[in-house]
Amino acid sequence: MADLLDVDELSDLLAVHPEPGGLLIWGSSIDGDTFLWTTAGSGSEEWQVTVASHNGDWWHYTAGAVQFTADLISGAVEPWGLPRVRPEVITIGGEA
């Protein structure tokens, strides 16, 4: 994770997994945004999503990764430093 984020800069504020409550990367965007879980709680169902945008903004989303992704795509969540998602239907080898 140190290769993807400046962990030294964040070590005073946020722990890195496997430390209790530490950050664990689960995804990234082509724009350089990183999506992580904050691993606090008794199990993974309690982990919240943490977003580290490519422009330096950090924020938390209190649901899981699937709900975050669905809400981001649908526009139900404010992207806070992320580019707007423009869902498109793309077909391969046929008409839409």
N, C-alpha and C positions, 0 to 999 in steps of 0.2 A: 504494500500500500504506500510505502514511502516514495516509490517511484511516481505514483500518480498524484499525490498530495504533499504539500509541505508539512509533514507530520511534526517536525521540530517546532515550527511556528505555532501549531495547534496543541502541543503536548500539555501546555498549562491549562487549556480549556477543555479538551476532549481526549479521552483515552482511545486507544486503538485495540481492536479485537485481537487477542482473546482476553484482554483486561475486562473486568466487569463493567458493563455499560459501554464498552468500546465500539468504535465504528467498524463496520464490515461492508466492503464494496459489493454491490450486486448488479451494477450496470453503469453504462456511460453513454453519452450521445456523440454523434459525429462532430459536434461543436466543441467538445472538450468538457462538457458538464459531467459530474460524477454523482451517482445515486448510491446511497449507503443505507444500511440499517444502523440505528442506535440500539445496541443489544441489551438494553436495560429491561428488567422484568424477570419473571420466573420462566418464561419460555418464548419461543419465536413468535407466537401469536400476539405478544404484547410489544414487539419491537416497532418503533416508529421509523418512518422514512426520513432521512436527512439528505438534503440536496446541497451540493457544492457546485454552484454555477461557474462557468468559465470566466466570468467577470469578477469573481471574488465574493459574490453573495452566498450566504449560508442560510438555510431555513429548514424547519421541521414540518412534516405532515403527519398527523396523528393516526392515520390508517396504514394498512399494509401496502406492499409494492404493487399488487394487482389493482387495488382500488385507486392508488395514486396514479398509475398508468392510465386507467380508464378515465379518471377525472381530468387528467392533463389533456388527453386526446379529445374528450367531449367539451372541454372548456369550462368545466365545473369548478376547477381550481385555478386560482391566479398563478401564472407561471413564475413570478418574482425573479426576474433575471434570466429566465430561459426564453428561447425564441418561441413564438406562438406555433402551436402544432396545427398544420393544415392537412387533415386527413384526406387522402385521395384514394379512389378505387382504381387500381391498375390491373389490367388483365393481360395475360400472356397468351398470345396465339389466338385471340378471339375478340369479339365485340363486348363492350361493357353492358 
